[in-house]
């Protein structure tokens, strides 16, 4: 192999690596305008686990951590809930609510929460109405093996911290399907809302 060919291959590899690093730093999805930090959390409707209507404006009066999770079929979502249990008590002791919004009931996640003796609020967005309203739709995001039971579309994993007045103070969309915000970051952001 000639030296110039080796140099050309090395340059192409470096360009590919730099592109991937740049995409990871910027994130692969832009934050929807309706979820920008400093804006009011949009008014949306969902249902609790018993099927009772709930509304985002009900969260006013206390800070809230809101997680949009894909479903019990997603191992990354289940791991996220398991990781969050380590900081659950610190978050609720600050007076914050912890809301998990999902397109389908999170039976597996509920069992994880019960195992760790934590109480999350589960809100259901069965028809992806809230997901679409907030710009978080992940088309064809459900793996083929689960399409029959869960459909093809789902929510893009997202974490929000909202202050007591309903203002978004922190938004993080997962860069990839597998990553989630560190729970200690969410705790730090809740603490910040109490200082403003």
C-alpha positions in Angstrom: 0.0 0.0 0.0 1.4 3.4 -0.9 2.1 6.1 1.6 -0.4 8.5 0.0 -3.2 5.9 0.2 -2.5 5.3 3.9 -2.5 9.1 4.5 -5.8 9.4 2.7 -7.4 6.6 4.7 -6.1 8.2 8.0 -7.5 11.6 7.0 -10.9 10.0 6.2 -10.9 8.2 9.6 -10.1 11.4 11.4 -12.9 13.3 9.6 -15.4 10.5 10.5 -14.3 10.5 14.2 -14.4 14.4 14.4 -17.9 14.3 12.9 -19.2 11.8 15.4 -17.6 13.7 18.3 -19.2 16.9 17.1 -22.6 15.3 16.8 -22.4 13.8 20.3 -21.4 17.2 21.7 -24.3 19.0 20.0 -26.8 16.3 20.5 -28.6 14.6 17.7 -32.0 16.3 18.4 -32.7 19.9 18.9 -34.8 21.0 21.8 -38.3 21.8 20.6 -39.2 25.5 20.9 -42.0 24.7 23.3 -39.6 23.1 25.8 -36.9 25.8 25.8 -35.5 26.7 29.2 -37.2 29.8 30.6 -40.5 29.2 28.8 -43.7 28.1 30.5 -44.4 24.4 30.4 -47.2 24.0 27.9 -50.6 23.0 29.2 -51.2 19.4 28.4 -53.6 16.6 29.4 -52.8 13.0 30.2 -54.2 10.2 32.4 -52.9 8.7 35.6 -52.5 5.0 36.2 -56.1 4.7 37.2 -57.3 6.4 34.0 -58.1 9.7 35.8 -57.4 12.9 33.8 -54.4 14.9 34.9 -53.0 18.2 33.6 -49.6 19.8 33.6 -51.0 22.9 35.3 -51.7 20.7 38.4 -47.9 20.7 38.9 -47.9 24.5 39.8 -47.0 25.2 43.4 -44.0 22.8 43.6 -41.0 22.0 41.5 -41.3 18.9 39.3 -39.0 16.5 37.5 -40.8 15.2 34.4 -39.4 12.2 32.5 -40.7 11.1 29.1 -39.9 7.4 28.9 -40.5 5.0 26.0 -42.0 2.0 27.7 -41.4 -1.2 29.7 -39.9 -2.8 26.5 -37.0 -0.3 26.7 -34.1 -1.5 28.8 -32.6 2.0 28.9 -35.8 3.4 30.4 -35.9 0.7 33.0 -32.3 1.3 33.9 -33.0 5.1 34.1 -35.8 4.5 36.7 -33.6 2.1 38.6 -30.8 4.8 38.7 -33.2 7.5 39.7 -34.3 5.6 42.8 -30.9 6.4 44.3 -31.8 10.1 44.3 -35.5 9.8 44.7 -35.7 10.6 48.4 -33.4 13.7 48.0 -35.7 15.0 45.2 -39.0 14.5 47.0 -37.5 15.8 50.3 -37.0 19.1 48.5 -40.8 19.2 47.9 -40.6 18.2 44.2 -42.8 15.8 42.4 -41.4 13.1 40.1 -43.6 12.4 37.0 -42.9 9.7 34.5 -44.9 10.1 31.2 -45.1 7.1 28.9 -47.1 6.1 25.9 -48.0 2.7 27.6 -48.3 1.6 31.2 -44.8 1.0 32.7 -45.6 -2.3 34.5 -42.0 -3.3 34.6 -40.9 0.2 35.7 -43.6 0.3 38.4 -42.2 -3.0 39.8 -38.7 -1.5 39.9 -40.1 1.5 41.7 -42.0 -0.6 44.2 -38.9 -2.8 44.8 -36.9 0.3 45.8 -39.9 1.6 47.9 -40.2 4.8 45.9 -43.4 6.4 44.7 -43.3 7.9 41.2 -46.4 9.4 39.5 -47.0 7.7 36.2 -48.9 9.6 33.5 -50.1 7.9 30.4 -49.9 9.4 26.9 -51.5 6.4 25.2 -52.2 8.1 21.9 -49.0 10.2 21.8 -51.0 13.4 22.0 -48.7 15.0 24.5 -45.7 13.6 22.8 -46.7 15.3 19.5 -47.8 18.5 21.2 -44.4 18.9 22.8 -42.4 17.9 19.7 -41.0 14.7 21.1 -42.4 12.2 18.6 -39.9 9.5 17.7 -41.3 8.0 14.5 -40.6 4.3 14.0 -38.8 4.3 17.3 -40.2 1.0 18.6 -38.2 -2.0 17.6 -39.9 -4.3 15.1 -40.4 -7.1 17.7 -42.6 -4.8 19.8 -44.6 -3.2 17.0 -47.6 -5.4 17.3 -48.1 -4.6 21.0 -46.8 -1.0 21.1 -47.1 0.4 17.6 -44.3 1.9 15.7 -44.0 5.4 17.1 -42.9 6.4 20.7 -41.7 9.4 22.7 -38.1 10.6 22.5 -36.5 10.2 26.0 -36.5 13.6 27.6 -36.0 15.1 31.1 -37.5 18.4 32.3 -37.2 20.2 35.6 -40.0 22.8 36.1 -40.1 25.3 38.9 -43.1 26.0 41.2 -44.5 28.6 38.8 -44.5 26.2 35.9 -41.4 27.6 34.2 -39.0 25.1 32.5 -35.6 25.4 34.2 -33.9 22.4 32.6 -34.4 20.4 29.4 -32.4 17.5 28.2 -33.2 15.3 25.3 -31.3 12.1 25.1 -28.6 12.4 22.4 -29.1 8.7 21.6 -31.7 6.1 22.6 -29.3 4.7 25.2 -28.2 7.7 27.2 -30.2 9.4 30.0 -29.3 12.4 32.2 -27.5 11.5 35.4 -30.0 11.6 38.3 -27.6 13.8 40.3 -28.0 16.5 37.6 -31.8 16.4 38.0 -31.3 16.8 41.8 -29.0 19.7 41.3 -31.5 21.4 38.9 -34.3 21.0 41.4 -32.1 22.6 44.1 -31.5 25.5 41.7 -35.2 26.1 41.2 -35.5 26.6 44.9 -33.0 29.5 44.9 -34.7 31.5 42.2 
